[in-house]
Amino acid sequence: MAPSVVAIVLCGALLHAGWNALVKKGRDPFLSSVLVAGGAGLISLPLLPFLVQPAAASWPYALASTVIHYAYYGLLAAAYRHGDMSHAYPLMRGSAPLLVAVSSVPLLGEHLSTAQYAAVACISGGIFGLWFATRTATSDDAGAHSRRRATAYALLNALVIAAYTLIDGLGARASAAPAAYVMWLHVLSAIGLIAWCLLRCPRELRDYARQYWKVAILGGAGTLGAYGLALWAMTVAPLAAVAALRETSILFAALIARFFLAERIGSKRALAIAAIAAGAVLMRLA
């Protein structure tokens, strides 16, 4: 892989961790998630007329993925509401490749290689390490309970990420226009989330958007840019190498959490994060 391509993929990984940090830093993680989704939808909408549109066969996948993404944004907000980004992000992003690989055995008839089993061990060990670090991080009952809830929400979201990854993999192939397919996903997700908020909390959404409008612009551009850069890289470099390099977002998230969000990352959590990142990279390369 050319150094310029490596730099672009790393930039995409940084953008992904960055928009997650915006959600975590916001006063209300769910409304911040809605702003990010809304911003991505608003950026996508004027670009769609200039793109080749997805084939009709891909729309059932797109609609199913959109519904699943509603759960994704809700669980993302819940995980960040109850726990640190340096705790929740590795669980969500690192566990998803594990779940995709394991579920592909019964669903698609695929078999895991020795390297993939090693990746399973790395990720599983990292997850257990984060769980252990959470249990020993504080003696405060309320704090421990909140961190356990963050763990549960993050792992549930990993299931959701694995589900839409499988669906979007099939949908993008059926669409014959992956860029437009992804942009339509952002538009549909934005419509549903904003409609939900307008029905349930219109005043809160309006006031929050006025105060945090930059989150919509930066977060929306970040989530589109993260995927767009990776998509471009996959056209000029091996897919497995690009997918593996994208998992560095786990390490970027840890650094952002430490220096931008001022989270405390002890040695146990750092080792667990490193194990999950290594396992996710190995799973992609295997």
C-alpha positions in Angstrom: 0.0 0.0 0.0 1.4 3.4 -1.0 2.3 5.8 1.8 -0.2 8.3 0.6 -3.0 5.7 0.7 -1.9 4.7 4.2 -2.1 8.4 5.3 -5.6 8.8 3.8 -6.9 5.6 5.5 -5.5 6.8 8.8 -7.1 10.2 8.3 -10.5 8.4 7.8 -9.9 6.4 11.0 -9.2 9.7 12.8 -12.3 11.3 11.5 -14.4 8.4 12.7 -13.0 8.6 16.2 -13.3 12.4 16.0 -17.1 12.5 15.4 -17.6 10.0 18.2 -15.7 12.4 20.5 -18.1 15.2 19.5 -21.1 12.9 20.5 -19.4 12.0 23.8 -18.5 15.6 24.6 -22.0 17.0 24.0 -24.4 17.7 26.8 -26.9 15.2 25.5 -25.2 12.3 23.5 -28.5 11.3 21.8 -29.3 14.8 20.5 -25.6 15.1 19.5 -26.0 11.8 17.5 -29.1 13.2 15.8 -27.2 16.3 14.8 -24.4 14.2 13.4 -26.8 12.1 11.4 -28.7 15.1 10.3 -25.5 16.9 9.2 -24.5 13.8 7.2 -27.9 13.6 5.6 -27.9 17.3 4.7 -24.5 17.0 3.1 -25.4 13.9 1.2 -28.8 15.1 -0.2 -27.5 17.7 -2.7 -24.8 15.3 -3.9 -27.1 12.4 -4.7 -28.5 13.8 -8.1 -24.9 13.8 -9.5 -24.3 10.1 -8.6 -25.3 6.8 -10.2 -28.3 5.7 -8.2 -28.5 2.3 -6.4 -30.1 -0.6 -8.2 -33.7 -1.5 -7.1 -32.5 -4.8 -5.6 -30.5 -2.9 -3.0 -33.4 -0.9 -1.5 -34.7 -3.7 0.9 -31.2 -3.8 2.3 -31.0 -0.1 2.6 -34.4 0.1 4.4 -33.4 -2.7 6.8 -30.1 -1.1 7.5 -31.8 2.3 8.2 -34.0 0.8 10.8 -31.0 -0.9 12.4 -29.1 2.4 12.4 -31.8 3.9 14.6 -30.9 1.3 17.2 -27.2 2.1 16.6 -27.5 5.8 17.4 -29.7 5.1 20.4 -27.2 2.6 21.9 -24.2 4.8 21.0 -25.7 7.6 23.0 -26.6 5.3 25.9 -23.1 3.9 26.1 -21.5 7.4 26.1 -24.0 8.6 28.6 -23.0 6.0 31.1 -19.3 5.4 30.4 -16.0 6.9 29.0 -15.3 6.9 25.3 -12.1 5.1 26.0 -14.2 2.3 27.5 -17.2 2.1 25.1 -15.6 2.8 21.7 -13.2 -0.1 21.7 -15.9 -2.5 22.8 -18.3 -1.3 20.0 -15.8 -1.1 17.2 -13.5 -4.0 18.2 -16.2 -6.5 19.0 -18.1 -6.0 15.7 -15.5 -7.7 13.5 -15.4 -10.6 16.0 -19.2 -11.0 15.8 -19.2 -10.7 12.0 -16.6 -13.4 11.7 -18.2 -15.8 14.2 -21.7 -15.3 12.8 -20.5 -15.9 9.2 -19.8 -19.6 10.2 -23.4 -20.7 10.7 -25.0 -18.0 8.4 -22.7 -18.2 5.4 -21.0 -21.5 5.9 -17.6 -19.9 6.2 -14.8 -21.3 8.4 -12.3 -19.4 10.6 -8.6 -19.7 10.0 -6.0 -20.2 12.7 -5.2 -16.5 12.5 -8.9 -15.6 12.9 -9.1 -17.8 16.0 -6.1 -16.0 17.4 -7.9 -12.7 16.7 -11.0 -14.0 18.5 -8.8 -14.7 21.5 -7.2 -11.2 21.4 -10.5 -9.4 21.2 -12.2 -11.7 23.8 -9.2 -11.1 26.1 -9.4 -7.4 25.6 -13.2 -7.4 26.3 -12.6 -9.3 29.5 -9.8 -6.9 30.4 -12.1 -3.9 30.0 -14.7 -5.6 32.0 -12.2 -6.4 34.8 -10.8 -2.8 34.6 -14.4 -1.5 35.0 -15.0 -3.7 38.1 -11.8 -2.6 39.8 -11.8 1.1 38.7 -14.0 2.4 41.5 -15.4 1.3 44.8 -18.4 3.7 44.3 -21.5 1.6 43.8 -23.2 4.2 41.5 -20.1 4.6 39.4 -19.6 0.9 39.1 -23.2 0.4 38.1 -23.0 3.1 35.4 -19.8 1.6 33.9 -21.5 -1.8 33.8 -24.4 -0.3 31.9 -22.0 1.3 29.5 -20.4 -2.1 28.9 -23.8 -3.7 28.2 -24.9 -0.9 25.8 -21.5 -1.0 24.0 -21.7 -4.8 23.5 -25.3 -4.6 22.4 -24.2 -1.9 19.9 -21.5 -4.2 18.7 -24.2 -6.7 17.8 -26.0 -3.9 15.9 -22.9 -2.8 14.1 -22.2 -6.5 13.1 -25.8 -6.7 11.8 -25.7 -3.6 9.6 -22.2 -4.5 8.4 -23.5 -7.8 7.0 -26.6 -6.2 5.6 -24.8 -3.2 4.0 -22.2 -5.6 2.6 -24.9 -7.3 0.7 -26.7 -4.1 -0.1 -23.7 -2.3 -1.5 -22.9 -5.3 -3.7 -26.5 -5.3 -5.0 -26.6 -1.6 -5.5 -23.8 -1.4 -8.1 -23.4 2.2 -6.7 -21.9 2.0 -3.2 -21.3 5.7 -2.8 -24.9 6.6 -3.5 -26.1 3.6 -1.4 -24.2 5.0 1.7 -25.4 8.5 1.1 -29.0 7.3 0.9 -28.5 5.5 4.2 -27.4 8.8 5.8 -30.4 10.7 4.3 -32.9 8.0 5.5 -31.4 7.8 9.0 -31.5 11.6 9.3 -35.1 11.8 8.3 -36.2 9.2 10.8 -34.2 10.5 13.7 -35.2 14.1 13.2 -38.8 13.1 12.7 -38.7 11.2 16.0 -37.2 14.2 17.9 -39.7 16.6 16.3 -42.5 14.4 17.6 -41.1 13.8 21.1 -38.9 16.8 22.0 -39.1 19.5 19.3 -38.1 22.4 21.6 -35.2 20.5 23.0 -33.9 19.6 19.5 -34.3 23.2 18.4 -32.5 24.7 21.4 -29.8 22.0 21.2 -29.2 22.6 17.5 -28.9 26.3 18.0 -26.2 25.8 20.7 -24.4 22.8 19.1 -24.9 23.5 15.3 -21.1 23.0 14.7 -21.6 19.3 15.8 -23.9 18.8 12.8 -21.4 20.3 10.4 -18.2 18.8 11.8 -19.8 15.4 12.8 -21.7 15.0 9.6 -18.7 15.8 7.5 -16.6 13.5 9.7 -18.8 10.5 9.3 -19.1 10.9 5.6 -15.4 11.7 5.2 -14.4 8.6 7.2 -16.4 6.3 5.0 -15.6 8.2 1.8 -11.8 8.0 2.3 -12.0 4.3 3.1 -14.2 3.7 0.1 -11.7 5.5 -2.2 -8.8 3.6 -0.6 -10.5 0.3 -1.3 -10.4 1.1 -5.0 -6.6 1.4 -5.1 -5.4 -0.9 -2.4 -6.2 -4.4 -1.0 -9.6 -4.5 0.8 -8.2 -6.5 3.7 -5.3 -4.1 4.3 -7.6 -1.0 4.2 -10.1 -2.6 6.5 -7.4 -3.6 9.0 -5.8 -0.2 8.9 -9.2 1.4 9.7 -9.2 -0.4 13.0 -6.6 2.1 14.2 -9.6 4.3 15.0 -9.7 2.4 18.3 -6.3 3.8 19.2 -7.2 7.2 17.9 -10.3 7.1 20.1 -8.2 6.3 23.1 -5.8 9.2 22.5 -8.7 11.6 21.8 -10.4 10.4 25.0 -7.2 11.0 27.0 -6.1 14.4 25.6 -9.4 15.9 24.3 -11.9 14.6 26.8 -9.5 14.3 29.7 -10.4 10.7 30.5 -8.2 8.8 32.8 -6.8 5.6 31.1 -5.0 3.3 33.5 -2.6 0.6 32.5 -5.3 -2.2 32.6 -7.6 -0.3 30.3 -4.7 0.6 28.0 -3.6 -3.0 27.7 -7.2 -4.1 27.0 -7.6 -1.4 24.3 -4.3 -2.6 22.7 -5.5 -6.2 22.7 -8.8 -5.3 21.1 -7.2 -3.2 18.4 -4.6 -5.9 17.7 -7.3 -8.5 17.4 -9.5 -6.4 15.2 -6.5 -5.8 12.8 -5.6 -9.5 12.8 -9.2 -10.4 12.1 -9.3 -8.1 9.1 -6.0 -9.3 7.7 -6.7 -13.0 8.3 
